[in-house]
Amino acid sequence: MLLIEANNVKKMYADRVIFEASRLEIHSGDRIGLVGRNGSGKTTLIKVLNGELLPDTGIVRCLCSKASILQLEDPDSTKIDPLVGSFYKAMKFQATMSEGEKERLKIAEALSKKPELLFADEPTSNLDLEGVNRLTTDLENFAGAFLIISHDRHLLDTVCSKIWELENGKITEYRGNYSDYKKQKAAYENYLTKKKQLTDALMEKKRQATKSIKPPKNLN
């Protein structure tokens, strides 16, 4: 079942294209890792797909219930299912909480909603090892689809079956987990390198051939 569709979307800051895509889709069962360099626009992409930001062009349609685990946002501990929150040490939110405690509350809040689609932006960044392991298990068992930004390669290898790479404003989809993505990308880059070498060699042969053809000396 189609959960999110985005058609001809583009987002810009000043004269820089953050991302553009003719069509993006998220379906039931999709378990997508979103990767790219720092500052490439991954968080912006999630916020556009989530409806927090409007694209400069194009349309995003959401056809499902959703929840988010986003950076720089405080949790709402009144919406946490006690069973879900038991591990995440659910309690009333306080500004004096550590970042790790806040992260656990945000995770518990999002999972308590039992959404059809979950967006997550670096959800393991403030968790200890126990928290990372629990979140990994929860995502493995999650009934819905998700789109997750993470630098945790083990997490992406364990829970993802598809990778979206955001690079230079373009979104490329790779099948498989993070390790599969790296192998496919390395193979493609190797192909491009060899293609360039062959093209350069052909151009050099043509140049040498042109130099070897000399006009007759006595040609008027």
Disulfide bonds with the S-S distance in Angstrom:
none
